[in-house]
Amino acid sequence: MRGDTKERWRELCEGAVVEQDPERFVATIQELLQALEQKKEARLRIPIELPVPPTERPTKLSCPVA
């Protein structure tokens, strides 16, 4: 997480905690939710590379071939 994004989230959370005006409180929470949604969307765009197990091939057959 980038420092500026983390700092913005912190500011929004701290602002919501002390906000007395209901309308400004809701606006702050909506801004926080929007920032979280943007982070989620960015994370989902990053492809996840799963490790591919090596192909296991037998070195010799365990039963005779007819």
PDB file with one MODEL, atoms N, CA, C and O in Angstrom:
MODEL        1
ATOM      1  N   MET A   1       0.848  -1.167   0.000  1.00  0.00           N
ATOM      2  CA  MET A   1       0.000   0.000   0.000  1.00  0.00           C
ATOM      3  C   MET A   1       0.897   1.233   0.000  1.00  0.00           C
ATOM      4  O   MET A   1       1.851   1.326   0.773  1.00  0.00           O
ATOM      5  N   ARG A   2       0.581   2.155  -0.859  1.00  0.00           N
ATOM      6  CA  ARG A   2       1.370   3.376  -0.933  1.00  0.00           C
ATOM      7  C   ARG A   2       1.127   4.234   0.300  1.00  0.00           C
ATOM      8  O   ARG A   2       0.036   4.236   0.871  1.00  0.00           O
ATOM      9  N   GLY A   3       2.159   4.958   0.696  1.00  0.00           N
ATOM     10  CA  GLY A   3       2.073   5.786   1.893  1.00  0.00           C
ATOM     11  C   GLY A   3       1.009   6.857   1.820  1.00  0.00           C
ATOM     12  O   GLY A   3       0.317   7.115   2.805  1.00  0.00           O
ATOM     13  N   ASP A   4       0.869   7.492   0.647  1.00  0.00           N
ATOM     14  CA  ASP A   4      -0.122   8.568   0.533  1.00  0.00           C
ATOM     15  C   ASP A   4      -1.543   8.035   0.655  1.00  0.00           C
ATOM     16  O   ASP A   4      -2.409   8.699   1.225  1.00  0.00           O
ATOM     17  N   THR A   5      -1.786   6.838   0.121  1.00  0.00           N
ATOM     18  CA  THR A   5      -3.117   6.228   0.232  1.00  0.00           C
ATOM     19  C   THR A   5      -3.411   5.860   1.684  1.00  0.00           C
ATOM     20  O   THR A   5      -4.501   6.121   2.193  1.00  0.00           O
ATOM     21  N   LYS A   6      -2.435   5.257   2.337  1.00  0.00           N
ATOM     22  CA  LYS A   6      -2.605   4.868   3.737  1.00  0.00           C
ATOM     23  C   LYS A   6      -2.855   6.102   4.604  1.00  0.00           C
ATOM     24  O   LYS A   6      -3.704   6.083   5.495  1.00  0.00           O
ATOM     25  N   GLU A   7      -2.115   7.160   4.336  1.00  0.00           N
ATOM     26  CA  GLU A   7      -2.287   8.395   5.100  1.00  0.00           C
ATOM     27  C   GLU A   7      -3.679   8.994   4.865  1.00  0.00           C
ATOM     28  O   GLU A   7      -4.296   9.500   5.802  1.00  0.00           O
ATOM     29  N   ARG A   8      -4.175   8.942   3.634  1.00  0.00           N
ATOM     30  CA  ARG A   8      -5.510   9.481   3.333  1.00  0.00           C
ATOM     31  C   ARG A   8      -6.581   8.693   4.074  1.00  0.00           C
ATOM     32  O   ARG A   8      -7.522   9.272   4.617  1.00  0.00           O
ATOM     33  N   TRP A   9      -6.434   7.354   4.096  1.00  0.00           N
ATOM     34  CA  TRP A   9      -7.399   6.529   4.827  1.00  0.00           C
ATOM     35  C   TRP A   9      -7.391   6.895   6.309  1.00  0.00           C
ATOM     36  O   TRP A   9      -8.439   6.986   6.948  1.00  0.00           O
ATOM     37  N   ARG A  10      -6.193   7.102   6.837  1.00  0.00           N
ATOM     38  CA  ARG A  10      -6.072   7.459   8.255  1.00  0.00           C
ATOM     39  C   ARG A  10      -6.776   8.793   8.528  1.00  0.00           C
ATOM     40  O   ARG A  10      -7.503   8.931   9.512  1.00  0.00           O
ATOM     41  N   GLU A  11      -6.551   9.771   7.645  1.00  0.00           N
ATOM     42  CA  GLU A  11      -7.194  11.074   7.811  1.00  0.00           C
ATOM     43  C   GLU A  11      -8.713  10.947   7.765  1.00  0.00           C
ATOM     44  O   GLU A  11      -9.414  11.556   8.574  1.00  0.00           O
ATOM     45  N   LEU A  12      -9.217  10.166   6.832  1.00  0.00           N
ATOM     46  CA  LEU A  12     -10.670   9.993   6.716  1.00  0.00           C
ATOM     47  C   LEU A  12     -11.244   9.315   7.962  1.00  0.00           C
ATOM     48  O   LEU A  12     -12.291   9.719   8.467  1.00  0.00           O
ATOM     49  N   CYS A  13     -10.567   8.302   8.444  1.00  0.00           N
ATOM     50  CA  CYS A  13     -11.046   7.587   9.642  1.00  0.00           C
ATOM     51  C   CYS A  13     -11.023   8.497  10.861  1.00  0.00           C
ATOM     52  O   CYS A  13     -11.981   8.535  11.633  1.00  0.00           O
ATOM     53  N   GLU A  14      -9.924   9.231  11.031  1.00  0.00           N
ATOM     54  CA  GLU A  14      -9.835  10.142  12.175  1.00  0.00           C
ATOM     55  C   GLU A  14     -10.887  11.249  12.074  1.00  0.00           C
ATOM     56  O   GLU A  14     -11.457  11.667  13.082  1.00  0.00           O
ATOM     57  N   GLY A  15     -11.135  11.714  10.861  1.00  0.00           N
ATOM     58  CA  GLY A  15     -12.155  12.747  10.677  1.00  0.00           C
ATOM     59  C   GLY A  15     -13.549  12.236  10.988  1.00  0.00           C
ATOM     60  O   GLY A  15     -14.361  12.953  11.572  1.00  0.00           O
ATOM     61  N   ALA A  16     -13.827  11.005  10.601  1.00  0.00           N
ATOM     62  CA  ALA A  16     -15.147  10.423  10.860  1.00  0.00           C
ATOM     63  C   ALA A  16     -15.386  10.237  12.355  1.00  0.00           C
ATOM     64  O   ALA A  16     -16.510  10.399  12.832  1.00  0.00           O
ATOM     65  N   VAL A  17     -14.343   9.900  13.086  1.00  0.00           N
ATOM     66  CA  VAL A  17     -14.482   9.646  14.522  1.00  0.00           C
ATOM     67  C   VAL A  17     -14.916  10.904  15.273  1.00  0.00           C
ATOM     68  O   VAL A  17     -15.712  10.823  16.207  1.00  0.00           O
ATOM     69  N   VAL A  18     -14.402  12.055  14.874  1.00  0.00           N
ATOM     70  CA  VAL A  18     -14.683  13.279  15.628  1.00  0.00           C
ATOM     71  C   VAL A  18     -15.769  14.152  14.994  1.00  0.00           C
ATOM     72  O   VAL A  18     -16.173  15.155  15.582  1.00  0.00           O
ATOM     73  N   GLU A  19     -16.241  13.786  13.813  1.00  0.00           N
ATOM     74  CA  GLU A  19     -17.223  14.619  13.104  1.00  0.00           C
ATOM     75  C   GLU A  19     -18.547  14.664  13.864  1.00  0.00           C
ATOM     76  O   GLU A  19     -19.099  13.630  14.240  1.00  0.00           O
ATOM     77  N   GLN A  20     -19.042  15.880  14.082  1.00  0.00           N
ATOM     78  CA  GLN A  20     -20.300  16.087  14.802  1.00  0.00           C
ATOM     79  C   GLN A  20     -21.476  16.297  13.858  1.00  0.00           C
ATOM     80  O   GLN A  20     -22.613  15.969  14.199  1.00  0.00           O
ATOM     81  N   ASP A  21     -21.213  16.837  12.685  1.00  0.00           N
ATOM     82  CA  ASP A  21     -22.270  17.116  11.713  1.00  0.00           C
ATOM     83  C   ASP A  21     -22.633  15.819  10.985  1.00  0.00           C
ATOM     84  O   ASP A  21     -21.775  15.223  10.333  1.00  0.00           O
ATOM     85  N   PRO A  22     -23.889  15.372  11.085  1.00  0.00           N
ATOM     86  CA  PRO A  22     -24.286  14.103  10.462  1.00  0.00           C
ATOM     87  C   PRO A  22     -24.043  14.056   8.951  1.00  0.00           C
ATOM     88  O   PRO A  22     -23.640  13.023   8.417  1.00  0.00           O
ATOM     89  N   GLU A  23     -24.287  15.164   8.272  1.00  0.00           N
ATOM     90  CA  GLU A  23     -24.091  15.179   6.821  1.00  0.00           C
ATOM     91  C   GLU A  23     -22.619  15.071   6.457  1.00  0.00           C
ATOM     92  O   GLU A  23     -22.268  14.358   5.517  1.00  0.00           O
ATOM     93  N   ARG A  24     -21.760  15.762   7.181  1.00  0.00           N
ATOM     94  CA  ARG A  24     -20.324  15.678   6.912  1.00  0.00           C
ATOM     95  C   ARG A  24     -19.787  14.308   7.309  1.00  0.00           C
ATOM     96  O   ARG A  24     -18.866  13.792   6.675  1.00  0.00           O
ATOM     97  N   PHE A  25     -20.357  13.718   8.356  1.00  0.00           N
ATOM     98  CA  PHE A  25     -19.953  12.368   8.760  1.00  0.00           C
ATOM     99  C   PHE A  25     -20.250  11.380   7.625  1.00  0.00           C
ATOM    100  O   PHE A  25     -19.388  10.585   7.251  1.00  0.00           O
ATOM    101  N   VAL A  26     -21.454  11.433   7.088  1.00  0.00           N
ATOM    102  CA  VAL A  26     -21.849  10.542   5.995  1.00  0.00           C
ATOM    103  C   VAL A  26     -20.960  10.774   4.775  1.00  0.00           C
ATOM    104  O   VAL A  26     -20.545   9.820   4.118  1.00  0.00           O
ATOM    105  N   ALA A  27     -20.668  12.034   4.471  1.00  0.00           N
ATOM    106  CA  ALA A  27     -19.810  12.345   3.325  1.00  0.00           C
ATOM    107  C   ALA A  27     -18.405  11.765   3.526  1.00  0.00           C
ATOM    108  O   ALA A  27     -17.803  11.253   2.583  1.00  0.00           O
ATOM    109  N   THR A  28     -17.892  11.845   4.741  1.00  0.00           N
ATOM    110  CA  THR A  28     -16.565  11.300   5.034  1.00  0.00           C
ATOM    111  C   THR A  28     -16.559   9.786   4.894  1.00  0.00           C
ATOM    112  O   THR A  28     -15.627   9.213   4.329  1.00  0.00           O
ATOM    113  N   ILE A  29     -17.592   9.144   5.403  1.00  0.00           N
ATOM    114  CA  ILE A  29     -17.678   7.685   5.298  1.00  0.00           C
ATOM    115  C   ILE A  29     -17.807   7.268   3.835  1.00  0.00           C
ATOM    116  O   ILE A  29     -17.195   6.286   3.415  1.00  0.00           O
ATOM    117  N   GLN A  30     -18.595   8.003   3.062  1.00  0.00           N
ATOM    118  CA  GLN A  30     -18.736   7.691   1.642  1.00  0.00           C
ATOM    119  C   GLN A  30     -17.400   7.847   0.909  1.00  0.00           C
ATOM    120  O   GLN A  30     -17.079   7.047   0.029  1.00  0.00           O
ATOM    121  N   GLU A  31     -16.641   8.845   1.258  1.00  0.00           N
ATOM    122  CA  GLU A  31     -15.325   9.043   0.645  1.00  0.00           C
ATOM    123  C   GLU A  31     -14.379   7.905   1.019  1.00  0.00           C
ATOM    124  O   GLU A  31     -13.604   7.433   0.187  1.00  0.00           O
ATOM    125  N   LEU A  32     -14.447   7.473   2.265  1.00  0.00           N
ATOM    126  CA  LEU A  32     -13.629   6.341   2.710  1.00  0.00           C
ATOM    127  C   LEU A  32     -14.023   5.069   1.967  1.00  0.00           C
ATOM    128  O   LEU A  32     -13.153   4.322   1.519  1.00  0.00           O
ATOM    129  N   LEU A  33     -15.310   4.816   1.833  1.00  0.00           N
ATOM    130  CA  LEU A  33     -15.780   3.634   1.106  1.00  0.00           C
ATOM    131  C   LEU A  33     -15.355   3.678  -0.360  1.00  0.00           C
ATOM    132  O   LEU A  33     -15.012   2.647  -0.937  1.00  0.00           O
ATOM    133  N   GLN A  34     -15.376   4.849  -0.954  1.00  0.00           N
ATOM    134  CA  GLN A  34     -14.948   4.997  -2.343  1.00  0.00           C
ATOM    135  C   GLN A  34     -13.451   4.683  -2.476  1.00  0.00           C
ATOM    136  O   GLN A  34     -13.039   4.012  -3.423  1.00  0.00           O
ATOM    137  N   ALA A  35     -12.652   5.161  -1.540  1.00  0.00           N
ATOM    138  CA  ALA A  35     -11.222   4.890  -1.565  1.00  0.00           C
ATOM    139  C   ALA A  35     -10.953   3.398  -1.403  1.00  0.00           C
ATOM    140  O   ALA A  35     -10.083   2.844  -2.075  1.00  0.00           O
ATOM    141  N   LEU A  36     -11.695   2.750  -0.516  1.00  0.00           N
ATOM    142  CA  LEU A  36     -11.533   1.307  -0.317  1.00  0.00           C
ATOM    143  C   LEU A  36     -11.954   0.528  -1.559  1.00  0.00           C
ATOM    144  O   LEU A  36     -11.310  -0.459  -1.917  1.00  0.00           O
ATOM    145  N   GLU A  37     -13.006   0.953  -2.206  1.00  0.00           N
ATOM    146  CA  GLU A  37     -13.470   0.295  -3.427  1.00  0.00           C
ATOM    147  C   GLU A  37     -12.429   0.427  -4.541  1.00  0.00           C
ATOM    148  O   GLU A  37     -12.188  -0.522  -5.287  1.00  0.00           O
ATOM    149  N   GLN A  38     -11.821   1.595  -4.648  1.00  0.00           N
ATOM    150  CA  GLN A  38     -10.772   1.793  -5.654  1.00  0.00           C
ATOM    151  C   GLN A  38      -9.589   0.870  -5.390  1.00  0.00           C
ATOM    152  O   GLN A  38      -9.016   0.305  -6.321  1.00  0.00           O
ATOM    153  N   LYS A  39      -9.229   0.721  -4.132  1.00  0.00           N
ATOM    154  CA  LYS A  39      -8.128  -0.179  -3.772  1.00  0.00           C
ATOM    155  C   LYS A  39      -8.489  -1.616  -4.128  1.00  0.00           C
ATOM    156  O   LYS A  39      -7.654  -2.354  -4.650  1.00  0.00           O
ATOM    157  N   LYS A  40      -9.715  -2.011  -3.853  1.00  0.00           N
ATOM    158  CA  LYS A  40     -10.174  -3.365  -4.157  1.00  0.00           C
ATOM    159  C   LYS A  40     -10.120  -3.627  -5.660  1.00  0.00           C
ATOM    160  O   LYS A  40      -9.640  -4.670  -6.102  1.00  0.00           O
ATOM    161  N   GLU A  41     -10.622  -2.663  -6.442  1.00  0.00           N
ATOM    162  CA  GLU A  41     -10.613  -2.822  -7.897  1.00  0.00           C
ATOM    163  C   GLU A  41      -9.188  -2.919  -8.437  1.00  0.00           C
ATOM    164  O   GLU A  41      -8.911  -3.716  -9.334  1.00  0.00           O
ATOM    165  N   ALA A  42      -8.293  -2.110  -7.892  1.00  0.00           N
ATOM    166  CA  ALA A  42      -6.893  -2.156  -8.334  1.00  0.00           C
ATOM    167  C   ALA A  42      -6.271  -3.504  -7.991  1.00  0.00           C
ATOM    168  O   ALA A  42      -5.510  -4.061  -8.782  1.00  0.00           O
ATOM    169  N   ARG A  43      -6.592  -4.020  -6.826  1.00  0.00           N
ATOM    170  CA  ARG A  43      -6.041  -5.312  -6.408  1.00  0.00           C
ATOM    171  C   ARG A  43      -6.565  -6.439  -7.294  1.00  0.00           C
ATOM    172  O   ARG A  43      -5.826  -7.372  -7.608  1.00  0.00           O
ATOM    173  N   LEU A  44      -7.827  -6.363  -7.700  1.00  0.00           N
ATOM    174  CA  LEU A  44      -8.405  -7.406  -8.532  1.00  0.00           C
ATOM    175  C   LEU A  44      -7.862  -7.370  -9.957  1.00  0.00           C
ATOM    176  O   LEU A  44      -7.909  -8.380 -10.659  1.00  0.00           O
ATOM    177  N   ARG A  45      -7.349  -6.222 -10.394  1.00  0.00           N
ATOM    178  CA  ARG A  45      -6.766  -6.124 -11.734  1.00  0.00           C
ATOM    179  C   ARG A  45      -5.386  -6.749 -11.809  1.00  0.00           C
ATOM    180  O   ARG A  45      -4.911  -7.054 -12.903  1.00  0.00           O
ATOM    181  N   ILE A  46      -4.734  -6.945 -10.681  1.00  0.00           N
ATOM    182  CA  ILE A  46      -3.394  -7.526 -10.662  1.00  0.00           C
ATOM    183  C   ILE A  46      -3.538  -9.030 -10.843  1.00  0.00           C
ATOM    184  O   ILE A  46      -4.178  -9.690 -10.025  1.00  0.00           O
ATOM    185  N   PRO A  47      -2.946  -9.588 -11.915  1.00  0.00           N
ATOM    186  CA  PRO A  47      -3.071 -11.034 -12.113  1.00  0.00           C
ATOM    187  C   PRO A  47      -2.301 -11.802 -11.032  1.00  0.00           C
ATOM    188  O   PRO A  47      -1.188 -11.442 -10.648  1.00  0.00           O
ATOM    189  N   ILE A  48      -2.923 -12.838 -10.579  1.00  0.00           N
ATOM    190  CA  ILE A  48      -2.293 -13.695  -9.579  1.00  0.00           C
ATOM    191  C   ILE A  48      -1.637 -14.854 -10.301  1.00  0.00           C
ATOM    192  O   ILE A  48      -2.289 -15.587 -11.045  1.00  0.00           O
ATOM    193  N   GLU A  49      -0.360 -15.011 -10.080  1.00  0.00           N
ATOM    194  CA  GLU A  49       0.355 -16.107 -10.717  1.00  0.00           C
ATOM    195  C   GLU A  49       0.514 -17.238  -9.703  1.00  0.00           C
ATOM    196  O   GLU A  49       1.230 -17.111  -8.710  1.00  0.00           O
ATOM    197  N   LEU A  50      -0.161 -18.328  -9.977  1.00  0.00           N
ATOM    198  CA  LEU A  50      -0.056 -19.491  -9.114  1.00  0.00           C
ATOM    199  C   LEU A  50       1.114 -20.354  -9.573  1.00  0.00           C
ATOM    200  O   LEU A  50       1.366 -20.482 -10.771  1.00  0.00           O
ATOM    201  N   PRO A  51       1.814 -20.933  -8.632  1.00  0.00           N
ATOM    202  CA  PRO A  51       2.919 -21.793  -9.036  1.00  0.00           C
ATOM    203  C   PRO A  51       2.397 -23.028  -9.770  1.00  0.00           C
ATOM    204  O   PRO A  51       1.410 -23.641  -9.365  1.00  0.00           O
ATOM    205  N   VAL A  52       3.077 -23.371 -10.846  1.00  0.00           N
ATOM    206  CA  VAL A  52       2.692 -24.534 -11.636  1.00  0.00           C
ATOM    207  C   VAL A  52       3.583 -25.693 -11.216  1.00  0.00           C
ATOM    208  O   VAL A  52       4.806 -25.614 -11.333  1.00  0.00           O
ATOM    209  N   PRO A  53       2.969 -26.778 -10.724  1.00  0.00           N
ATOM    210  CA  PRO A  53       3.800 -27.908 -10.292  1.00  0.00           C
ATOM    211  C   PRO A  53       4.480 -28.542 -11.498  1.00  0.00           C
ATOM    212  O   PRO A  53       3.910 -28.575 -12.589  1.00  0.00           O
ATOM    213  N   PRO A  54       5.681 -29.038 -11.307  1.00  0.00           N
ATOM    214  CA  PRO A  54       6.358 -29.689 -12.421  1.00  0.00           C
ATOM    215  C   PRO A  54       5.593 -30.939 -12.852  1.00  0.00           C
ATOM    216  O   PRO A  54       4.962 -31.615 -12.039  1.00  0.00           O
ATOM    217  N   THR A  55       5.665 -31.222 -14.133  1.00  0.00           N
ATOM    218  CA  THR A  55       4.994 -32.405 -14.648  1.00  0.00           C
ATOM    219  C   THR A  55       5.736 -33.636 -14.151  1.00  0.00           C
ATOM    220  O   THR A  55       6.954 -33.755 -14.284  1.00  0.00           O
ATOM    221  N   GLU A  56       4.970 -34.533 -13.581  1.00  0.00           N
ATOM    222  CA  GLU A  56       5.584 -35.763 -13.088  1.00  0.00           C
ATOM    223  C   GLU A  56       5.425 -36.853 -14.136  1.00  0.00           C
ATOM    224  O   GLU A  56       4.314 -37.287 -14.444  1.00  0.00           O
ATOM    225  N   ARG A  57       6.535 -37.278 -14.666  1.00  0.00           N
ATOM    226  CA  ARG A  57       6.524 -38.362 -15.641  1.00  0.00           C
ATOM    227  C   ARG A  57       7.261 -39.542 -15.047  1.00  0.00           C
ATOM    228  O   ARG A  57       8.342 -39.384 -14.480  1.00  0.00           O
ATOM    229  N   PRO A  58       6.685 -40.715 -15.174  1.00  0.00           N
ATOM    230  CA  PRO A  58       7.387 -41.890 -14.649  1.00  0.00           C
ATOM    231  C   PRO A  58       8.652 -42.149 -15.468  1.00  0.00           C
ATOM    232  O   PRO A  58       8.677 -41.979 -16.687  1.00  0.00           O
ATOM    233  N   THR A  59       9.693 -42.565 -14.760  1.00  0.00           N
ATOM    234  CA  THR A  59      10.940 -42.866 -15.458  1.00  0.00           C
ATOM    235  C   THR A  59      10.858 -44.203 -16.161  1.00  0.00           C
ATOM    236  O   THR A  59      11.499 -44.410 -17.192  1.00  0.00           O
ATOM    237  N   LYS A  60      10.071 -45.111 -15.609  1.00  0.00           N
ATOM    238  CA  LYS A  60       9.828 -46.382 -16.286  1.00  0.00           C
ATOM    239  C   LYS A  60       8.428 -46.862 -15.914  1.00  0.00           C
ATOM    240  O   LYS A  60       7.887 -46.483 -14.875  1.00  0.00           O
ATOM    241  N   LEU A  61       7.862 -47.676 -16.750  1.00  0.00           N
ATOM    242  CA  LEU A  61       6.506 -48.175 -16.521  1.00  0.00           C
ATOM    243  C   LEU A  61       6.493 -49.150 -15.360  1.00  0.00           C
ATOM    244  O   LEU A  61       7.421 -49.942 -15.199  1.00  0.00           O
ATOM    245  N   SER A  62       5.460 -49.097 -14.562  1.00  0.00           N
ATOM    246  CA  SER A  62       5.366 -49.992 -13.417  1.00  0.00           C
ATOM    247  C   SER A  62       4.751 -51.328 -13.810  1.00  0.00           C
ATOM    248  O   SER A  62       4.854 -52.293 -13.053  1.00  0.00           O
ATOM    249  N   CYS A  63       4.114 -51.408 -14.971  1.00  0.00           N
ATOM    250  CA  CYS A  63       3.573 -52.682 -15.414  1.00  0.00           C
ATOM    251  C   CYS A  63       3.947 -52.879 -16.894  1.00  0.00           C
ATOM    252  O   CYS A  63       4.050 -51.900 -17.633  1.00  0.00           O
ATOM    253  N   PRO A  64       4.145 -54.090 -17.321  1.00  0.00           N
ATOM    254  CA  PRO A  64       4.558 -54.328 -18.704  1.00  0.00           C
ATOM    255  C   PRO A  64       3.447 -53.951 -19.688  1.00  0.00           C
ATOM    256  O   PRO A  64       2.262 -54.107 -19.393  1.00  0.00           O
ATOM    257  N   VAL A  65       3.841 -53.463 -20.837  1.00  0.00           N
ATOM    258  CA  VAL A  65       2.894 -53.108 -21.885  1.00  0.00           C
ATOM    259  C   VAL A  65       2.770 -54.299 -22.806  1.00  0.00           C
ATOM    260  O   VAL A  65       3.780 -54.850 -23.243  1.00  0.00           O
ATOM    261  N   ALA A  66       1.542 -54.710 -23.113  1.00  0.00           N
ATOM    262  CA  ALA A  66       1.321 -55.890 -23.960  1.00  0.00           C
ATOM    263  C   ALA A  66       1.370 -55.554 -25.409  1.00  0.00           C
ATOM    264  O   ALA A  66       1.203 -56.434 -26.254  1.00  0.00           O
TER     265      ALA A  66
ENDMDL
END
